[in-house]
Amino acid sequence: NSGCLGVSVDAEPPSKFAIYPNPAKEALQLLLEPGAYQVHLWDLSGRRIQPWTIQASRTAYTLPLPEVAGLFILEIHSPQQEKYRFKINITP
């Protein structure tokens, strides 16, 4: 893995799946189904800024954000190995 964001076809997120607020400042709230998730924050040039491994045992999960600002892609890999991408605006 070179750490670059490639092009792929993404699955549609489940209806129970949500990310808020957007724009965000210090943290995002993720509404997820229970399970293990791999989450990555990418900048728009394709560099990975931050990886997380989440074991969601409840539907709401707080994801602390790194001290960065601008537009980013939040990529979530579900327990079923589906990939979801969301545009996130992080404010200073």
DSSP file (Angstrom, degrees, kcal/mol; ACC not computed):
  #  RESIDUE AA STRUCTURE BP1 BP2  ACC     N-H-->O    O-->H-N    N-H-->O    O-->H-N    TCO  KAPPA ALPHA  PHI   PSI    X-CA   Y-CA   Z-CA
    1    1 A N              0   0    0      0, 0.0     0, 0.0     0, 0.0     0, 0.0   0.000 360.0 360.0 360.0 120.4    0.0    0.0    0.0
    2    2 A S        -     0   0    0      2,-0.2     3,-0.1     1,-0.0     0, 0.0   0.518 360.0-114.0 -85.0  -5.7    1.6    3.2   -1.1
    3    3 A G  S    S+     0   0    0      1,-0.3    45,-0.9    44,-0.1     2,-0.3   0.593  75.9 128.2  82.7   9.9   -0.7    5.4    1.0
    4    4 A C  B     -A   47   0A   0     43,-0.1     2,-0.6    38,-0.0    -1,-0.3  -0.791  64.3-117.0-102.4 145.5   -2.3    7.0   -2.1
    5    5 A L        -     0   0    0     41,-0.7     2,-0.1    -2,-0.3    42,-0.0  -0.691  35.4-160.3 -82.2 119.4   -6.0    7.1   -2.6
    6    6 A G        -     0   0    0     -2,-0.6     2,-0.4     1,-0.1    40,-0.0  -0.366  22.9 -97.5 -94.1 175.5   -7.0    5.0   -5.7
    7    7 A V        +     0   0    0     -2,-0.1     2,-0.3     2,-0.0    -1,-0.1  -0.800  54.3 149.1 -94.2 132.6  -10.1    5.1   -7.8
    8    8 A S        -     0   0    0     -2,-0.4     2,-0.6     0, 0.0     0, 0.0  -0.968  50.5 -98.5-153.6 167.1  -12.8    2.5   -7.0
    9    9 A V        -     0   0    0     -2,-0.3     2,-0.3     0, 0.0    74,-0.2  -0.831  42.8-150.4 -91.6 124.5  -16.6    2.0   -7.1
   10   10 A D        -     0   0    0     -2,-0.6    74,-0.2    72,-0.1     2,-0.1  -0.678  10.9-118.3 -98.8 149.3  -18.0    2.6   -3.7
   11   11 A A        -     0   0    0     72,-1.5    74,-0.3    -2,-0.3    -1,-0.1  -0.447  35.0-100.9 -77.4 155.4  -21.1    1.0   -2.2
   12   12 A E        -     0   0    0     -2,-0.1    -1,-0.1    72,-0.1     3,-0.1  -0.636  44.6-112.6 -73.8 132.9  -24.1    3.1   -1.2
   13   13 A P        -     0   0    0      0, 0.0    -1,-0.1     0, 0.0    70,-0.0  -0.361  35.9 -98.8 -67.0 147.0  -24.1    3.6    2.6
   14   14 A P    >   -     0   0    0      0, 0.0     3,-1.9     0, 0.0    -3,-0.0  -0.239  32.2-112.7 -59.7 155.0  -26.8    1.9    4.6
   15   15 A S  T 3  S+     0   0    0      1,-0.3     0, 0.0    -3,-0.1     0, 0.0   0.765 117.8  56.3 -63.9 -24.9  -29.8    4.2    5.5
   16   16 A K  T 3  S+     0   0    0      2,-0.0     2,-0.4     0, 0.0    -1,-0.3   0.483  88.0 100.3 -82.6  -2.0  -28.8    3.9    9.2
   17   17 A F    <   +     0   0    0     -3,-1.9     2,-0.3    13,-0.0    15,-0.2  -0.720  47.3 156.9 -91.1 127.0  -25.3    5.2    8.4
   18   18 A A  E     -B   31   0B   0     13,-1.4    13,-3.2    -2,-0.4     2,-0.4  -0.996  27.1-160.1-150.6 152.3  -24.6    8.9    9.1
   19   19 A I  E     -B   30   0B   0     -2,-0.3    11,-0.2    11,-0.2     3,-0.0  -0.998  29.0-148.6-132.6 128.1  -21.7   11.3    9.7
   20   20 A Y  E     +B   29   0B   0      9,-2.1     9,-3.9    -2,-0.4     2,-0.1  -0.967  53.0  30.9-154.9 162.4  -22.2   14.7   11.4
   21   21 A P        -     0   0    0      0, 0.0    -1,-0.1     0, 0.0     8,-0.1   0.715  65.7-155.4 -77.3 164.5  -21.6   17.6   11.9
   22   22 A N  S    S+     0   0    0      1,-0.2     2,-0.2    -2,-0.1    68,-0.1  -0.829  86.6  41.6-146.4 105.5  -20.2   18.7    8.5
   23   23 A P  S    S-     0   0    0      0, 0.0     2,-0.3     0, 0.0    67,-0.2   0.315  95.1-172.8 -73.2 156.9  -18.3   21.0    8.7
   24   24 A A  B     -d   90   0C   0     65,-2.8    67,-3.2    -2,-0.2     4,-0.1  -0.822  21.9-173.0-121.5 160.4  -16.7   19.6   11.8
   25   25 A K  S    S-     0   0    0      2,-0.5    -1,-0.1    -2,-0.3     3,-0.1   0.724  78.5  -4.1-118.1 -63.4  -14.1   21.1   14.2
   26   26 A E  S    S+     0   0    0      1,-0.3    39,-3.0    41,-0.1     2,-0.3   0.672 124.6   7.9-110.4 -23.5  -12.8   18.6   16.8
   27   27 A A  E     - C   0  64B   0     37,-0.3    -2,-0.5     2,-0.0     2,-0.4  -0.992  56.0-137.5-157.2 157.1  -14.8   15.4   16.3
   28   28 A L  E     - C   0  63B   0     35,-2.3    35,-3.3    -2,-0.3     2,-0.5  -0.914  17.9-135.9-114.6 147.1  -17.3   13.7   14.1
   29   29 A Q  E     -BC  20  62B   0     -9,-3.9    -9,-2.1    -2,-0.4     2,-0.5  -0.914  21.3-162.5 -99.0 126.3  -20.2   11.6   15.2
   30   30 A L  E     -BC  19  61B   0     31,-3.4    31,-2.4    -2,-0.5     2,-0.8  -0.944  10.2-155.1-111.0 127.4  -20.6    8.4   13.3
   31   31 A L  E     +BC  18  60B   0    -13,-3.2   -13,-1.4    -2,-0.5     2,-0.3  -0.908  34.2 162.1 -99.2 110.9  -23.8    6.5   13.3
   32   32 A L        -     0   0    0     27,-3.0     3,-0.1    -2,-0.8   -15,-0.0  -0.871  44.2-111.6-129.1 155.4  -22.7    2.9   12.5
   33   33 A E        -     0   0    0     -2,-0.3    23,-0.2     1,-0.1    25,-0.1  -0.614  59.7 -83.2 -76.7 150.6  -24.1   -0.6   12.8
   34   34 A P  S    S+     0   0    0      0, 0.0     2,-0.3     0, 0.0    23,-0.2  -0.243  86.3  80.3 -57.2 143.5  -22.2   -2.6   15.4
   35   35 A G  E    S-E   56   0C   0     21,-2.3    21,-2.7    23,-0.1     2,-0.5  -0.888  81.5 -54.4 148.8-177.6  -18.9   -4.2   14.1
   36   36 A A  E     -E   55   0C   0     -2,-0.3     2,-0.4    19,-0.2    19,-0.2  -0.827  51.2-176.3 -98.4 129.0  -15.3   -3.5   13.3
   37   37 A Y  E     -E   54   0C   0     17,-3.2    17,-3.0    -2,-0.5     2,-0.5  -0.945  22.3-146.7-126.1 144.2  -14.5   -0.7   10.9
   38   38 A Q  E     -EF  53  77C   0     39,-1.7    39,-3.1    -2,-0.4     2,-0.4  -0.958  24.9-171.0-104.8 128.1  -11.3    0.6    9.4
   39   39 A V  E     -EF  52  76C   0     13,-2.7    13,-2.9    -2,-0.5     2,-0.4  -0.965   6.5-175.5-125.6 137.0  -11.5    4.4    8.9
   40   40 A H  E     -EF  51  75C   0     35,-2.6    35,-3.1    -2,-0.4     2,-0.5  -0.992  16.4-149.3-133.3 139.8   -9.1    6.6    7.0
   41   41 A L  E     -EF  50  74C   0      9,-2.6     8,-3.6    -2,-0.4     9,-1.4  -0.953  23.2-174.6-106.8 122.8   -8.9   10.4    6.6
   42   42 A W  E     -EF  48  73C   0     31,-2.8    31,-2.6    -2,-0.5     6,-0.2  -0.892  19.8-133.1-116.4 144.2   -7.4   11.5    3.2
   43   43 A D  E >   - F   0  72C   0      4,-2.6     3,-1.8    -2,-0.3    29,-0.2  -0.439  39.1 -98.8 -83.8 173.4   -6.5   14.9    1.9
   44   44 A L  T 3  S+     0   0    0     27,-0.6    28,-0.1     1,-0.3    -1,-0.1   0.620 121.6  61.8 -73.1 -11.3   -7.6   15.8   -1.6
   45   45 A S  T 3  S-     0   0    0      2,-0.1    -1,-0.3   -41,-0.0   -40,-0.1   0.453 122.1-102.8 -89.9  -0.2   -4.1   15.1   -3.0
   46   46 A G  S <  S+     0   0    0     -3,-1.8   -41,-0.7     1,-0.3     2,-0.4   0.575  74.4 139.5  94.7  10.4   -4.5   11.4   -1.9
   47   47 A R  B     -A    4   0A   0    -43,-0.2    -4,-2.6   -42,-0.0     2,-0.5  -0.736  54.6-123.4 -89.1 134.3   -2.3   11.4    1.2
   48   48 A R  E     +E   42   0C   0    -45,-0.9    -6,-0.3    -2,-0.4    -1,-0.0  -0.654  29.4 179.4 -77.0 124.3   -3.5    9.5    4.2
   49   49 A I  E     -     0   0C   0     -8,-3.6    -7,-0.2    -2,-0.5    -1,-0.2   0.853  64.2  -0.7 -91.3 -42.6   -3.7   11.9    7.1
   50   50 A Q  E     -E   41   0C   0     -9,-1.4    -9,-2.6    16,-0.0     2,-0.3  -0.964  56.7-157.5-154.9 129.6   -5.0    9.6    9.9
   51   51 A P  E     -E   40   0C   0      0, 0.0     2,-0.3     0, 0.0   -11,-0.2  -0.839  14.5-176.5-104.1 150.8   -6.1    5.9   10.2
   52   52 A W  E     -E   39   0C   0    -13,-2.9   -13,-2.7    -2,-0.3     2,-0.5  -0.980  19.8-149.4-137.2 151.1   -8.4    4.6   12.9
   53   53 A T  E     -E   38   0C   0     -2,-0.3     2,-0.5   -15,-0.2   -15,-0.2  -0.996  23.7-166.4-116.7 123.3   -9.7    1.1   13.8
   54   54 A I  E     -E   37   0C   0    -17,-3.0   -17,-3.2    -2,-0.5     2,-0.7  -0.929  19.5-166.5-116.5 129.7  -13.2    1.3   15.3
   55   55 A Q  E     -E   36   0C   0     -2,-0.5     2,-0.7   -19,-0.2   -19,-0.2  -0.881  20.8-160.2-108.9  95.9  -15.0   -1.4   17.2
   56   56 A A  E     +E   35   0C   0    -21,-2.7   -21,-2.3    -2,-0.7     5,-0.1  -0.673  24.5 165.8 -83.6 114.5  -18.5    0.0   17.3
   57   57 A S  S    S+     0   0    0     -2,-0.7     2,-0.3   -23,-0.2    -1,-0.2   0.524  70.9  33.0-103.0 -10.1  -20.6   -1.6   20.0
   58   58 A R  S    S-     0   0    0      2,-0.1   -26,-0.2   -25,-0.1   -23,-0.1  -0.846  91.6-104.7-135.3 172.8  -23.3    1.0   19.8
   59   59 A T  S    S+     0   0    0     -2,-0.3   -27,-3.0   -28,-0.1     2,-0.5   0.853 100.6  61.7 -74.5 -33.2  -24.8    3.0   17.0
   60   60 A A  E     +C   31   0B   0    -29,-0.2     2,-0.4   -31,-0.0   -29,-0.2  -0.813  62.0 176.8 -99.3 131.2  -23.2    6.4   17.8
   61   61 A Y  E     -C   30   0B   0    -31,-2.4   -31,-3.4    -2,-0.5     2,-0.6  -0.999  22.7-140.1-133.4 132.6  -19.4    6.7   17.8
   62   62 A T  E     -C   29   0B   0     -2,-0.4   -33,-0.2   -33,-0.2    -2,-0.0  -0.833  15.2-163.4 -94.8 122.9  -17.3    9.8   18.4
   63   63 A L  E     -C   28   0B   0    -35,-3.3   -35,-2.3    -2,-0.6     2,-0.2  -0.909  13.3-141.1-107.2 108.2  -14.3   10.1   16.1
   64   64 A P  E     -C   27   0B   0      0, 0.0   -37,-0.3     0, 0.0   -38,-0.1  -0.477  19.8-138.0 -68.8 138.3  -11.7   12.6   17.4
   65   65 A L        -     0   0    0    -39,-3.0     2,-0.0    -2,-0.2   -40,-0.0  -0.702  12.0-115.4 -98.8 147.7  -10.2   14.6   14.5
   66   66 A P        -     0   0    0      0, 0.0     2,-2.0     0, 0.0    -1,-0.1  -0.301  44.9 -89.3 -70.4 165.9   -6.5   15.5   14.0
   67   67 A E  S    S+     0   0    0      2,-0.0     2,-0.3    -2,-0.0   -41,-0.1  -0.534  85.7 117.7 -81.3  79.0   -5.5   19.2   14.1
   68   68 A V        -     0   0    0     -2,-2.0     2,-0.3    23,-0.1    -3,-0.0  -0.892  46.9-151.1-134.8 164.5   -6.0   19.9   10.4
   69   69 A A        +     0   0    0     -2,-0.3     2,-0.3     2,-0.1    22,-0.2  -0.995  47.6  48.4-140.8 146.8   -8.3   22.2    8.4
   70   70 A G  E    S- G   0  90C   0     20,-3.1    20,-3.0    -2,-0.3     2,-0.4  -0.842  89.8 -29.3 128.8-164.3   -9.8   22.0    4.9
   71   71 A L  E     + G   0  89C   0     -2,-0.3   -27,-0.6    18,-0.2     2,-0.3  -0.765  62.3 167.9 -94.4 137.0  -11.6   19.5    2.7
   72   72 A F  E     -FG  43  88C   0     16,-2.9    16,-3.1    -2,-0.4     2,-0.5  -0.895  34.0-120.3-141.0 166.2  -10.9   15.8    3.3
   73   73 A I  E     -FG  42  87C   0    -31,-2.6   -31,-2.8    -2,-0.3     2,-0.7  -0.969  18.8-155.7-112.0 124.6  -12.3   12.4    2.3
   74   74 A L  E     -FG  41  86C   0     12,-3.1    12,-2.0    -2,-0.5     2,-0.5  -0.904  13.8-165.4 -98.6 117.9  -13.4   10.1    5.2
   75   75 A E  E     -FG  40  85C   0    -35,-3.1   -35,-2.6    -2,-0.7     2,-0.5  -0.909   3.7-169.1-110.1 127.0  -13.2    6.5    3.9
   76   76 A I  E     -FG  39  84C   0      8,-3.0     8,-2.7    -2,-0.5     2,-0.6  -0.966   9.7-159.3-121.0 127.5  -14.9    3.8    6.0
   77   77 A H  E     -FG  38  83C   0    -39,-3.1   -39,-1.7    -2,-0.5     6,-0.2  -0.931  21.3-144.3-104.1 119.0  -14.4    0.1    5.4
   78   78 A S    >   -     0   0    0      4,-2.9     3,-2.2    -2,-0.6   -41,-0.1  -0.230  28.3-102.2 -78.0 167.6  -17.4   -1.9    6.9
   79   79 A P  T 3  S+     0   0    0      0, 0.0    -1,-0.1     0, 0.0   -42,-0.1   0.764 126.3  57.5 -59.5 -23.3  -17.2   -5.3    8.5
   80   80 A Q  T 3  S-     0   0    0      2,-0.1     3,-0.1     1,-0.0    -2,-0.0   0.276 122.1-110.4 -88.8  10.4  -18.6   -6.6    5.2
   81   81 A Q  S <  S+     0   0    0     -3,-2.2     2,-0.3     1,-0.3   -44,-0.0   0.716  70.4 144.8  66.4  24.1  -15.6   -5.1    3.4
   82   82 A E        -     0   0    0    -72,-0.0    -4,-2.9   -70,-0.0     2,-0.5  -0.689  42.1-138.0 -87.5 148.9  -17.7   -2.5    1.7
   83   83 A K  E     - G   0  77C   0     -2,-0.3   -72,-1.5    -6,-0.2     2,-0.4  -0.924  19.5-176.1-114.4 130.7  -16.1    0.9    1.2
   84   84 A Y  E     - G   0  76C   0     -8,-2.7    -8,-3.0    -2,-0.5     2,-0.4  -0.967   6.0-162.2-123.9 140.6  -17.9    4.3    1.8
   85   85 A R  E     - G   0  75C   0     -2,-0.4     2,-0.4   -74,-0.3   -10,-0.2  -0.977   6.8-176.9-126.3 138.5  -16.4    7.7    1.1
   86   86 A F  E     - G   0  74C   0    -12,-2.0   -12,-3.1    -2,-0.4     2,-0.5  -0.996  27.0-125.9-133.5 136.4  -17.7   11.0    2.5
   87   87 A K  E     - G   0  73C   0     -2,-0.4     2,-0.4   -14,-0.2   -14,-0.2  -0.713  33.6-169.3 -79.9 128.7  -16.5   14.6    1.8
   88   88 A I  E     - G   0  72C   0    -16,-3.1   -16,-2.9    -2,-0.5     2,-0.6  -0.971  16.8-152.5-125.2 133.8  -15.7   16.2    5.2
   89   89 A N  E     - G   0  71C   0     -2,-0.4   -65,-2.8   -18,-0.2     2,-0.5  -0.935  14.0-165.3-104.6 115.6  -15.0   19.9    5.8
   90   90 A I  E     -dG  24  70C   0    -20,-3.0   -20,-3.1    -2,-0.6   -65,-0.2  -0.902   7.2-155.8-104.5 125.1  -12.8   20.3    8.9
   91   91 A T              0   0    0    -67,-3.2   -23,-0.1    -2,-0.5    -2,-0.0  -0.686 360.0 360.0-100.4 152.0  -12.6   23.9   10.3
   92   92 A P              0   0    0      0, 0.0   -67,-0.1     0, 0.0    -1,-0.1   0.501 360.0 360.0 -72.1 360.0   -9.8   25.4   12.4
